[in-house]
């Protein structure tokens, strides 16, 4: 367990290399609120202090992670405020902070959706973001009117749109409206179908495909392509959640039929994620080569992530751990970076190859010391790792 835990520490370093992390809003808190009202995105606010160690670690690792950046940039207005300077001091009366960092998720009305005290790693922050979004319900107003009997097309469209935005099921509402329609080529219905097609295993998706040329001419081909990809991804999520191989096959088949240029990468990731969730080590192992070629695409960072994903999911499976070692080695040799060598060293250690682990760690130490600016924290981490093995 200690080996795998320290492996995650090493992987946190790898994510810094070339990562596109959180893009923080350049403006005041009130300006962020206005932006929240315009975009419909809640605010993620990091209340920090310059002297705070966990704050610095989050800024250097978690906030720099590519998956965190992708998720938070898409779903939140991101804000960093020094709680000991002017604006932070003025906000103390409204938002209580007893320790640093304190992370707030705030609605466009300024109300706190969720508050988290303490530094978070990548998985923790993503989990907190998902929980916060799950508490944001944009659909309540439309739901009330709908339940009172309002079935006007615009209201139904806005209801479906806000359900989708809130991550709530919308297909029942969409299907009820579409059953009343005989002409799917009207301007409104084409717009409605595009918004409503949220799952590939649905009648609405079939309508989207049937009318995709006309919808694309009206709403844009990129919008249609994005919706096809989203619908297939949602069907894949359902397949994983309920462990339904038929849905897995349907998601992959529809990507291949309607978005063929992205289908191989989609299928490789789909199999990887599905078999990992199923805890099927044999099928998962077989999916790794396709993932390495189609998703990681030989990129050192992608290969290092693949190696740690394998090791975290199947640390007790000998064949999977051999694959983790293989990809970690490839990442280290291609990337020639101390983070990747440290990840490789951790996996070698987990596989009981102490001598090779020390060699990889020494290579990591050599690389970190050869940089223009030496990271003293990284040096200490690698040296402690070596001492731990030697003792």
Secondary structure, 3 states (H helix, E strand, C coil): CHHHHHHHHHHHHHCCCCCCCCCCCCCCHHHHHHHHHHHCCEEEEEEECCCCHHHHHHHHCHHHCHHHHHHHHHHEEEEEEECCCHHHHHHCCCCCCCCCCEEEEECCCCCEEEEEECCCCHHHHHHHHHHHHHHCCCCHHHHHHHHCCCCCHHHHHHHHHHHHHCCCCCHHHHHHHHCCCCCCCCHHHHHHHHHHCCCCCCHHHHHHHHCHHHHHHHHCHHHHHHHHHHHHHHHHHHHHHHCCHHHHHHHHHHHHHHCHHHHHHHHHHHHHHHHHHCCCHHHHHHHHHHHHHHHHCCCHHHHHHHHHHHHHHCCCCHHHHHHHHHHHHHHHHHHCCHHHHHHHHHHHHHCCCHHHHHHHHHHHHHHHHCCCCCCHHHHHHHHHHHHHHHC
